[in-house]
Amino acid sequence: MSDKQAACAAKKTSIGGQALIEGVMMRGPYKTAMAVRHTSGEIRMDEWDNPKSKNVFTKVPFIRGIFNFISSMVVGYKCLMKSAEMSGMEELEDDENKPMTEEEKEKQQKQLSKLMPIVSAISAVLGVLLAIVLFTWLPTFLYDNAIAPLFGLNSAPTEGVVTLESFLKALITGVMKILIFLGYMILVSQMKDIKRVFRYHGAEHKTIFCYEHGEELTVENVRKQSRFHPRCGTSFMILMLFVGVAVSMFIPVMADMRWLYVTIKILTIPLVVGIGYELLKLAGRYDNLFTRIISAPGKWMQRITTKEPDDSMIECAIAAFAAVVPEDKTADNW
């Protein structure tokens, strides 16, 4: 294929995905599919139609990002839990610990199915609380009690007024958030199981790139693609952190009312998500100086959250992707 033909074949797709435990999930315009490598070596598939949303706000710029973010979180979490079951890893652990009869396995599965909703709800609540503490309360606390006194800054500038010091506070606490996030991801990336998930993450990106470049979805073609994609969850998180810093600069600091300042910052999260989502869509749809600038931090972060996959991982990504490509290839254009 000539360069001119390749340029004509290249396209941008709305299909996105997520790395799972020993597999990949891909979400297309109409369908979602999971391809998971079982301990036996075979690829196990699961496919379902995407629910049709009647909510008009899912198409309104800046508001749609909030709904899509929540939907992606819910679907992604369910797929992650399901991938552990589809991979056979849980069965393998049970066999290593204690051989069970089919009746005992069925009883255990029923107990787990009852407990999972409760465990999921508790995990979600704890996750939100941890995120609030790490990314909202902790940076503010450190600034007020350590950084501001150390450099002779006023930790609580004129009440209700946006000043130079309030800008500095937003900037410094924002930098701390990014450093906390970076440190967290570096620590997590050292875990053996997470390293494999990150390799599947690389397979997901490479497969999407292969399709966008108009090449046939083969292991050889996918292997040579870049693993750094502008339209990635990692990039979205980084974008939200940067947008959050910018938004925080316009929040007036309340004297002796740190709790109110923190509360206002939490209430701005939907706004930050909405702006971040629109920027991510721009980065995924266009390639120009502006989109390259806003994509750069996320792509750099992907050096941590994506790793080079092996061929078996690429096969999973291809299988999941092929299952969600609509018959009308133009239906998944941006």
Secondary structure, 3 states (H helix, E strand, C coil): CCHHHHHHHCCCECCEEEEECCEEEEECCCEEEEEEECCCCCEEEEEEECCCCCCHHHHCCCCHHHHHHHHHHHHHHHHHHHHHHHCCHHHHHHHHHCCCCHHHHHHHHHHHHHHHHHHHHHHHHHHHHHHHHHHHHHHHHHHHHHHHHHHCCCCCCCCCCCCHHHHHHHHHHHHHHHHHHHHHHHHHCCCHHHHHHHHHHHHHHHHHHHHHCCCCCCHHHHHCCCCCCCCCHHHHHHHHHHHHHHHHCCCCCCCCCHHHHHHHHHHCHHHHHHHHHHHHHHHHHCCCHHHHHHHHHHHHHHHHHCCCCCHHHHHHHHHHHHHHCCCCHHHHEC
